[in-house]
Amino acid sequence: MELTSVPARREVTPLELFFDLVYVFAIGQLSHQLLAHPTWTGAAQTLVLYLAVYAAWAYTTWAVTLVPAEDPRTRRMLLAVMFAGLFMNAAIPRAFGDAGWVFVATFLLIHIGRTVWLLTVGLDPVNQEHFRRVLVWFVAPVPLWVTGAAVDGGARLAWWAAAILVELVGTWAAHPLPGRRLDSREVTFAGGHLLERGRLFVIIAFGETVMTTGTALTTAPYQPMILLTSSVALTGTVALFWLFFSHSERVVSHYQRTEDPMRAGRSGVISLMASVAGLIAVAVADERVIAHPTEHAGITTNLLLFGGPALYLGAQTWHGATLFDDLLWSRLLALSTLIIGCAITTTTPAYLAAVIAAAIVVALAVSEERRPAGDARARPIPSGPQVAGENT
């Protein structure tokens, strides 16, 4: 049975929201993992785990965009992925210890099992061909994942980093195989639904940021400096939230009008991956500053304080340039200021670095909110020719 066409936008179901609860847990686990291991090795381990967790969420969400959650087969698949995902996410703190096999086994079960499932539900010929290629790309790094689980320490990180690199290349290049390329404009795709799922995932990440600030505040003494840093953390979070959601309806409108919603969706998935990683860094930075506000910021705290917002804004700036040919000077100025701020505040107290980082994102949010519609100064600078559709 071949699936019929789906509308560009449909409601997110309660089951999809229920499924996301597993990833509320995952984002918290990843934040705590990075907070407990604030080193280059710890950051690399957290990044590898995050990319695997995000891939499990993103490809499952993509599958439900193709086969609606109202379909009984999809409901069963979502519940199965949710079940395996709980064990995968619970293994995060010990994935580089004694729980490596648990993490890898559940991740591969989700990743490969869901793709095989998609090939059995009657996709249109274009998607059927595409997911055959996806399956090849997912199976290719299995030896790397398995070898990594069998070794310890830095060797595990190296093997798993190689495996996730294969995953990233496949996602970025739309899983090509020699002589087999397809035009994504031929595919009916509910891009608006994928966008809505992405926005909900961002809210999950913001929830972890707010919870981290609240938890740090409840465990610290109520002193003026603690109250100041908590207020600064929440203010910066609100500004980042506003920068994402204040213009989101324009993004929704574009997804509904684009000739190639699958290409727009893939760009959005990649942008979301970097944005949520930035929010995890922000959450960890806020907790470090609240716990030790008067100590020198140092390189680690500064990279989290300024690098988190920079990654968050940079991903969305790239997405805007890709989707709308829209590259605003204000975003470029904010990114440059964040880089400069990171460099010059490493020896200042952590609370002062946090104030500067928050001030930059608040200033950007205020400037974009006050920008009049049609203001010549607000017109985007061209980012080069835009391709209406691309092969996937």
C-alpha positions as CSV (number, residue, x, y, z in Angstrom):
1,M,0.0,0.0,0.0
2,E,1.5,3.4,-1.0
3,L,0.9,6.3,1.3
4,T,-1.2,9.1,0.1
5,S,-0.1,12.8,0.0
6,V,0.0,14.6,3.3
7,P,-0.8,18.3,3.9
8,A,2.1,20.8,4.3
9,R,1.1,21.4,8.0
10,R,-0.8,19.2,10.4
11,E,-1.2,19.2,14.2
12,V,1.3,17.6,16.4
13,T,-0.3,14.7,18.3
14,P,-0.2,13.9,22.0
15,L,1.8,10.8,21.3
16,E,4.5,12.9,19.6
17,L,4.7,15.1,22.7
18,F,4.8,12.0,24.9
19,F,7.7,10.7,22.8
20,D,9.6,14.0,23.4
21,L,9.6,13.4,27.1
22,V,12.4,10.9,26.7
23,Y,14.4,13.7,25.1
24,V,13.7,16.1,28.0
25,F,15.5,13.5,30.0
26,A,18.3,13.2,27.4
27,I,19.0,17.0,27.3
28,G,19.3,17.0,31.1
29,Q,21.6,14.0,31.0
30,L,23.9,15.7,28.4
31,S,24.0,19.0,30.4
32,H,25.0,17.1,33.5
33,Q,27.6,15.1,31.6
34,L,29.3,18.3,30.3
35,L,29.0,20.0,33.7
36,A,30.7,17.0,35.4
37,H,33.5,16.8,32.7
38,P,34.4,20.4,31.8
39,T,37.5,19.4,29.8
40,W,38.2,19.1,26.1
41,T,37.8,15.4,26.3
42,G,34.6,15.7,28.3
43,A,33.3,18.2,25.7
44,A,34.2,15.8,22.9
45,Q,32.4,12.9,24.6
46,T,29.3,15.0,25.3
47,L,29.3,16.2,21.6
48,V,29.5,12.6,20.3
49,L,26.7,11.5,22.6
50,Y,24.6,14.5,21.8
51,L,24.9,14.0,18.0
52,A,23.8,10.4,18.4
53,V,20.8,11.3,20.6
54,Y,19.8,14.1,18.3
55,A,20.0,11.8,15.2
56,A,17.7,9.3,17.0
57,W,15.2,12.1,17.6
58,A,15.5,13.8,14.3
59,Y,15.2,10.8,12.0
60,T,12.3,9.5,14.0
61,T,10.6,12.9,13.7
62,W,11.3,12.8,10.0
63,A,9.7,9.4,9.7
64,V,6.6,10.6,11.5
65,T,6.5,13.5,9.1
66,L,6.3,11.0,6.2
67,V,3.9,8.5,7.9
68,P,1.5,10.5,10.2
69,A,1.3,9.5,13.9
70,E,-2.4,8.8,13.3
71,D,-1.4,5.6,11.5
72,P,-1.4,2.7,13.9
73,R,1.9,1.4,12.5
74,T,3.5,4.8,13.3
75,R,2.2,4.7,16.8
76,R,3.7,1.3,17.4
77,M,7.0,2.5,16.0
78,L,7.1,5.6,18.1
79,L,6.4,3.7,21.3
80,A,9.2,1.2,20.4
81,V,11.7,3.9,19.8
82,M,10.6,5.7,23.0
83,F,11.2,2.4,24.9
84,A,14.7,1.9,23.5
85,G,15.4,5.6,23.7
86,L,14.9,5.6,27.5
87,F,17.6,3.0,28.0
88,M,19.9,4.8,25.5
89,N,19.5,8.1,27.3
90,A,19.9,6.6,30.7
91,A,23.3,5.2,29.6
92,I,24.6,8.7,28.8
93,P,26.5,9.3,32.1
94,R,28.3,5.9,31.8
95,A,28.5,5.6,28.0
96,F,32.3,6.0,28.2
97,G,32.4,3.6,31.1
98,D,30.6,0.3,31.8
99,A,27.4,1.3,29.8
100,G,29.0,1.6,26.4
101,W,27.3,-1.5,25.0
102,V,23.9,-0.4,26.3
103,F,24.2,3.0,24.5
104,V,25.4,1.5,21.2
105,A,23.0,-1.4,21.1
106,T,19.9,0.8,21.7
107,F,21.1,3.5,19.4
108,L,21.7,1.1,16.5
109,L,18.4,-0.7,17.2
110,I,16.6,2.7,16.9
111,H,18.5,4.0,13.9
112,I,18.5,0.9,11.7
113,G,15.2,-0.6,12.9
114,R,13.3,2.6,12.2
115,T,14.8,2.8,8.7
116,V,13.9,-0.8,7.9
117,W,10.4,-0.1,9.2
118,L,10.1,2.9,6.8
119,L,10.9,0.6,3.9
120,T,7.9,-1.6,4.8
121,V,5.1,1.0,5.1
122,G,4.5,1.8,1.5
123,L,6.4,5.1,0.9
124,D,6.3,6.7,-2.6
125,P,9.0,5.4,-5.0
126,V,11.2,8.5,-4.5
127,N,11.3,8.1,-0.7
128,Q,11.6,4.4,-0.9
129,E,14.7,4.8,-3.0
130,H,16.0,7.5,-0.7
131,F,15.7,5.4,2.5
132,R,17.4,2.5,0.8
133,R,20.4,4.8,0.5
134,V,19.9,6.0,4.1
135,L,20.1,2.4,5.3
136,V,23.4,1.9,3.5
137,W,24.8,5.0,5.2
138,F,23.5,3.8,8.6
139,V,24.9,0.3,8.3
140,A,28.3,1.5,7.1
141,P,29.5,2.9,10.5
142,V,28.2,0.0,12.5
143,P,31.7,-1.6,12.8
144,L,33.0,1.7,14.1
145,W,30.3,1.9,16.8
146,V,30.8,-1.8,17.8
147,T,34.6,-1.5,17.9
148,G,34.3,1.6,20.1
149,A,32.1,-0.2,22.5
150,A,34.6,-3.0,22.8
151,V,37.5,-0.7,23.8
152,D,38.0,1.8,26.6
153,G,39.0,5.4,27.2
154,G,40.3,7.6,24.4
155,A,40.1,4.8,21.9
156,R,36.3,4.6,22.4
157,L,36.0,8.3,21.8
158,A,38.0,8.0,18.6
159,W,36.0,5.1,17.2
160,W,32.7,6.7,18.1
161,A,33.8,10.1,16.7
162,A,34.6,8.5,13.4
163,A,31.2,6.8,13.4
164,I,29.3,10.0,14.1
165,L,31.3,11.8,11.4
166,V,30.0,9.3,8.9
167,E,26.5,10.1,10.2
168,L,27.1,13.8,9.8
169,V,28.5,13.5,6.3
170,G,25.5,11.4,5.2
171,T,23.0,13.9,6.7
172,W,24.7,16.9,5.2
173,A,25.1,15.3,1.7
174,A,21.6,13.8,1.8
175,H,23.0,10.2,1.7
176,P,24.3,10.0,-1.9
177,L,25.4,6.8,-3.6
178,P,27.3,6.6,-6.9
179,G,24.9,7.0,-9.8
180,R,21.8,7.3,-7.6
181,R,20.6,10.8,-7.1
182,L,17.0,12.0,-6.7
183,D,15.2,15.3,-7.0
184,S,13.7,16.2,-3.7
185,R,11.2,18.6,-5.5
186,E,9.4,15.5,-6.7
187,V,8.4,14.5,-3.1
188,T,5.3,15.6,-1.2
189,F,6.5,16.5,2.3
190,A,4.8,18.0,5.3
191,G,7.6,20.5,6.0
192,G,5.4,22.6,8.3
193,H,4.9,19.6,10.6
194,L,8.6,19.0,10.8
195,L,9.1,22.7,11.6
196,E,6.6,22.5,14.4
197,R,8.3,19.4,15.8
198,G,11.6,21.3,15.7
199,R,10.2,24.3,17.5
200,L,9.0,21.9,20.3
201,F,12.4,20.4,20.6
202,V,13.9,23.8,21.0
203,I,11.4,24.4,23.9
204,I,12.7,21.2,25.5
205,A,16.2,22.6,25.4
206,F,15.1,26.0,26.8
207,G,13.3,24.0,29.5
208,E,16.6,22.4,30.5
209,T,18.3,25.9,30.6
210,V,15.6,27.3,32.8
211,M,15.6,24.2,35.1
212,T,19.4,24.4,35.4
213,T,19.2,28.1,36.5
214,G,16.4,27.2,39.0
215,T,18.3,24.2,40.4
216,A,21.5,26.2,40.8
217,L,19.5,29.0,42.6
218,T,17.8,26.6,45.0
219,T,21.1,25.0,46.0
220,A,23.0,28.2,46.5
221,P,22.8,30.7,49.4
222,Y,20.5,33.7,48.7
223,Q,23.2,36.3,48.4
224,P,23.2,39.4,46.2
225,M,25.7,37.9,43.8
226,I,23.8,34.7,43.4
227,L,20.6,36.6,42.8
228,L,22.4,38.8,40.2
229,T,23.9,35.9,38.2
230,S,20.6,34.0,38.3
231,S,18.8,37.1,37.0
232,V,21.4,37.5,34.3
233,A,21.1,33.9,33.2
234,L,17.3,34.0,32.9
235,T,17.5,37.3,31.1
236,G,19.9,35.9,28.5
237,T,17.7,32.8,28.1
238,V,14.6,34.9,27.5
239,A,16.5,36.9,24.9
240,L,17.6,33.8,23.1
241,F,14.0,32.5,23.2
242,W,12.8,35.7,21.7
243,L,15.3,35.7,18.9
244,F,14.1,32.2,17.9
245,F,10.4,32.5,18.2
246,S,9.6,36.2,17.5
247,H,9.9,35.7,13.7
248,S,9.0,32.0,13.5
249,E,5.8,32.6,11.7
250,R,7.8,33.9,8.7
251,V,9.7,30.7,8.7
252,V,6.4,28.7,8.8
253,S,5.1,30.8,5.9
254,H,8.2,30.0,3.8
255,Y,7.9,26.2,4.6
256,Q,4.3,26.3,3.3
257,R,5.3,28.2,0.1
258,T,8.6,26.6,-0.9
259,E,8.8,24.4,-4.0
260,D,11.2,22.0,-2.1
261,P,9.9,21.5,1.4
262,M,12.2,18.5,1.9
263,R,15.3,20.6,1.2
264,A,14.0,23.3,3.6
265,G,13.4,20.6,6.2
266,R,16.9,19.1,5.9
267,S,18.3,22.6,6.3
268,G,16.2,23.1,9.4
269,V,17.2,19.8,11.0
270,I,20.9,20.7,10.6
271,S,20.3,24.2,12.0
272,L,18.3,22.8,14.9
273,M,21.1,20.4,15.7
274,A,23.6,23.2,16.3
275,S,21.1,25.5,18.0
276,V,20.2,22.9,20.7
277,A,23.9,22.2,21.2
278,G,24.4,25.9,21.9
279,L,21.6,25.9,24.4
280,I,23.1,22.9,26.3
281,A,26.4,25.0,26.5
282,V,24.4,28.0,27.8
283,A,22.8,25.8,30.5
284,V,26.1,24.5,31.7
285,A,27.7,28.0,31.6
286,D,24.8,29.5,33.7
287,E,25.2,26.8,36.4
288,R,29.0,27.3,36.6
289,V,28.6,31.1,36.9
290,I,25.9,30.9,39.6
291,A,28.0,28.4,41.6
292,H,31.2,30.4,41.4
293,P,30.3,34.0,40.4
294,T,33.4,35.8,41.7
295,E,36.1,33.4,40.4
296,H,37.9,34.2,37.2
297,A,35.8,33.2,34.2
298,G,38.6,31.3,32.5
299,I,38.7,29.7,29.1
300,T,36.2,26.9,29.8
301,T,33.5,29.1,31.3
302,N,33.9,31.7,28.6
303,L,33.7,29.2,25.8
304,L,30.4,28.1,27.2
305,L,29.1,31.6,28.0
306,F,29.9,33.1,24.6
307,G,30.3,30.1,22.4
308,G,26.8,28.7,23.3
309,P,25.0,31.8,22.1
310,A,27.3,32.1,19.1
311,L,26.6,28.6,18.0
312,Y,22.9,29.1,18.6
313,L,22.8,32.4,16.6
314,G,25.2,31.2,13.9
315,A,23.1,28.1,13.1
316,Q,20.0,30.2,12.7
317,T,21.9,32.8,10.7
318,W,23.1,30.1,8.3
319,H,19.5,28.7,8.1
320,G,18.1,32.1,7.3
321,A,20.7,32.6,4.5
322,T,20.0,29.1,3.1
323,L,16.2,29.4,3.3
324,F,15.5,33.1,2.7
325,D,18.7,34.4,1.1
326,D,18.5,36.5,4.3
327,L,21.8,37.4,6.1
328,L,21.3,40.3,8.4
329,W,24.1,42.6,9.5
330,S,22.8,42.7,13.1
331,R,23.4,38.9,13.5
332,L,26.9,39.2,12.0
333,L,27.7,42.0,14.4
334,A,26.4,40.1,17.4
335,L,28.4,37.0,16.4
336,S,31.6,39.1,16.1
337,T,30.9,40.8,19.4
338,L,30.5,37.5,21.2
339,I,33.9,36.3,19.8
340,I,35.6,39.5,21.0
341,G,33.8,39.3,24.4
342,C,35.0,35.7,24.9
343,A,38.6,36.7,24.2
344,I,38.8,39.7,26.4
345,T,37.0,38.5,29.6
346,T,38.8,35.3,30.5
347,T,40.5,37.1,33.4
348,T,37.4,39.0,34.7
349,P,35.1,37.6,37.3
350,A,32.6,35.1,36.0
351,Y,29.6,37.3,36.8
352,L,31.0,40.1,34.7
353,A,31.6,37.9,31.7
354,A,28.0,36.6,32.1
355,V,26.6,40.1,32.2
356,I,28.5,41.0,29.0
357,A,27.4,37.8,27.2
358,A,23.8,38.4,28.2
359,A,23.9,42.1,27.2
360,I,25.0,41.1,23.7
361,V,22.1,38.8,23.0
362,V,19.6,41.2,24.7
363,A,20.8,44.1,22.6
364,L,20.4,41.9,19.5
365,A,16.8,40.9,20.5
366,V,15.9,44.6,21.2
367,S,17.4,45.8,17.9
368,E,15.5,43.1,15.9
369,E,12.3,43.8,17.7
370,R,12.5,47.6,17.1
371,R,13.5,47.2,13.4
372,P,10.6,48.7,11.4
373,A,9.2,46.6,8.6
374,G,10.5,47.7,5.3
375,D,13.3,49.8,6.8
376,A,16.0,50.0,4.1
377,R,18.7,49.5,6.7
378,A,17.1,46.2,7.7
379,R,17.1,44.7,4.3
380,P,19.1,41.5,4.1
381,I,22.4,41.5,2.2
382,P,22.5,38.9,-0.6
383,S,24.2,35.6,0.2
384,G,24.5,34.4,-3.3
385,P,22.2,32.7,-5.8
386,Q,19.5,30.5,-4.2
387,V,18.7,27.1,-5.7
388,A,15.0,26.4,-5.8
389,G,15.6,22.7,-5.3
390,E,18.4,20.2,-4.9
391,N,19.0,16.6,-5.4
392,T,18.8,14.3,-2.4
